[in-house]
Amino acid sequence: MARTAREAAASAGTVLVSLADDAAVLTAYDGSDGISAGLCEGTVVVETSTVDPGTVHRVEPLVTARGAALLDGPVSGSIALVQNGQLTFMVGGPPSAVDRVRPVLDLLASHVFHVGPVGSGEVVKLAVNTVLFALNQAVSEALVLGERAGVTREAIYEVLAKSAVGSPFLAYKRAAFEQPDEAPVAFSLELVAKDLDLARQLAARLSVSMPQADTNRGVTAAAIAAGLGERDMSAVAEYLRAEAVDP
């Protein structure tokens, strides 16, 4: 256990950073006790937080000034996939630095993709999450629709999982959707809102239309306003159940 980020970084050849948002990342790298202050020449920092690509570019000079290299390497996958070493890394940065940290990332991941220069990893992660949140919304709607028509939640989920829409997401979120009061929080709705905001801000800068992401952000905001912000993302289904009106 290190007392400061500087102390932790000083003892490592590879530094993995995983924080909640852009403000936390910017704070963690700066200052006399920050990550950058402890870096040694040749160290590789892998920024795994999901943040704006611009945030990665802001901290990069702090890292390279110490003779270290920065990669942005956000991940796809939740707690169970971390524990089983089955994450997917989307890495941006110099190929030589990616090669140096690959043995470390391979301990945590089943797939490590080098997607381009620094900042590219964050772009791909935001793109992946927009699909993930759309799937979460669609599954929630499908379950509530079926339940209201008298089909059990378990029966609907089983068919979804074995159908063309079956995916790793449906497999590892099954307990969260089927027993929402018992499953632990793997990804809160507050973090969903943060990531959707980042994706939509990036889209606005690039003049890209994302109507699905806009819709999902609106539902997420309503669920948070209903008091579900600290609940798992699957609580969108709970919100929709509460909103359903008896015919």
N, C-alpha and C positions, 0 to 999 in steps of 0.2 A: 504494500500500500504506500503510495507516494503522497506527500503532504501538499504538493503543488503540481500543476501541469508541467512547469519547468523541470522539476525533479524527475517526473515520470519520463519526459522526453529525453532527458540527458542520459538515461540508462538504456535507451532502445535504439536499435538499428532500423526498426520499422515502427512507426507510430500510427495507430488507428484512432480516429476521432469520430465519435458518434454522439451528436447533440440534437436538441429538439428543434432549434430554429436558427435563423440567420443571426439574430442578436447574440445568442449564446456562442455561436461560432466565432463571430468577430471579437467578442470579449475574451474568449479562451486563448486566442493566438497572441494577443497584445499584452504589453506590460512586462514588468520585471519578473513576474512569476508565471508568465504565459508560456504556451507551447513553444513559440518561436525562440524565446530566450534560452531554452534548454537544448536546442537542436545542435547536432554536431555535423561536420562536413561529411557528406555521403549518406546521411539519414534520409529515408523516404517516408513522407507523411501521406497517409491515405485518408482523405476527408470523406467519410461515409455518410455524413448527415445529408438529409434532403433539404437543399437550400437553393436560392437563386444562383444561376451560373455566375452572375456578377459578383456575388459574395466570394466565390472561389478565387476569382481574379483579384479581388481586394486583398486577400490574405497571401496570395502567391508571392509577392515581393518580400513579405516578412520571412517566408521560408527560404527562398532562394538567396536572400542576403546572408544567410548563415551557411551557405554551401550545401544546403539540403535540397531535395526535390519534392514537389507537391503533385499528388494525383487526386483527382476527385473520383471517388469510387463508391457511390451510393449503391444500396443493395435492394433486391426484391426478395421478399420472404419474411415470414413472421417468426415468432418464438420457437415453434416446433422445428422449423427449418434451420434456425441457428443451432439448436441443440443437436441436430442430426448432420450438420455440416453440409447443408443442401441449399445455401443461399445462391443467388445469382448476383455477381458484381458487374456493374457497368462502369468501366474505368476510362477516364480521360487523362492524357498526359504523355510524357516522353516514353517511347517504347522501351528504352533501356531501363527506366525506373520500374515499369510494369514487370519486366522480366525479373528484376531483383526481388520484388515483393510477391511474386506469384507463389512461391512455396508457402508463404504465410497465408495468403488468400485461399489457397487450395485446402487448408485446414477447415475453413468455414464454408466453402462453396462447392457446388457441383458444376458451376459454370462461371468462368471469368472472361468477360468480353472487353477487349480494348476497342473503344468506339471512336477515338479521335483525340484531338488535343485537349488540354486542360479546359474544363467547362462542359465538355461533351457528355461526360457521365451524368451530370445533373440534368441536362436536356433530355437524355434518353430516360432517366428515372421519372421525370415529370410526365413524359409521354406514356410510360408504362402505367403510372399511377392513375392517369385519366381513364385508361381502359379498366383498371382494377376497380375504381370507384363506380364506373358505369356498370360493371358486372355486379357489384354489390347492390346497386340500386335495382337492377333488373331482377336479381334473385329475390330481393325483398318484396318487390311488387308481385312476382309470380307466386310466392308463398302465401301472401295475404289474399290474393285473388282466389287461389285454390281452397284455402281454409274457409273463406266466406261462402264458397260453393259447397262445402261439406266434405272435402277431401282432406285427409290428415296431412299434417306438415311433413311427417316422415315419408309418406308415400310420394308426395310431390318431390321432395329432395332426392329421394332415391332415383326417380326417373330423370331428374335434371343431371345428376351425377353420372348417369350411364348414357346420357344422350349426347348429341353433337356439341352441346355447350359444356360438357364435363371438362374439368380442368384441375390442376393442382389447387387453385383457389377454392373450388367447391369441396375438395377433399379435406383440406386443413381447416376450413371454416364450418364444417358440418356441425360440430358440437355447439358452436356459437349461435348458429341459426336454429338448431333444433331445441337446445336447452339454454336460451338466452340468459336466464337467471343464474345459471351455474358456471358458465364458461368464463375464464379470466379475460381481462381486457388485453388484446394483442395490439390493437391500433385504434386509438380513440377517435371519436368524431371531431374533436377539437383539432387533432392533427390532420384529419381528412380536410377540414376547412383550410388549414394552413397550406397544405400541398395544392389544393385546387386554386387557391389565391395565387400561389407562385406560378402555376401553369397558365392561368388566365392573364397574369401580368406579362409573362413571356410572350404569350400569343398576341397581346395588344402591341407589344414592341415590334413584333414581326408582322403585324397586320394579318393575323390568321384568325378566322372565325372558328369558335369552339362551342356551338350551341348545346351539345350534350354536357360539356363541362359546366356551362352556365346553369343548366337545369339542375344538375347534381349539386352544385354549390347552393342553389336556392333551397333544395330539400334538406341539405345538411344544416343550413342556417336555421331552418324551421325546427329541426330536431334538437339542435342545441338550445334554441329558445324555449323548447318544451322541457328542458332540464336533462337532456341526454348527452351533453357534451363530453362527459368523462366516461361514458359507456363505449363499448366496442363499436366499430363501424357497422356491424351487423344489426345494431339497434335501430337502423333506418326502418327495418321491418316492424319493430315495436312501435315506432312513431306512426307508421302507416296503419297499423292495426287500431291505434287509438283514434286516428282520424276518420276511420271508416264509419259510415252512418248506416244504421239499420234501414233496409228498404221499407 
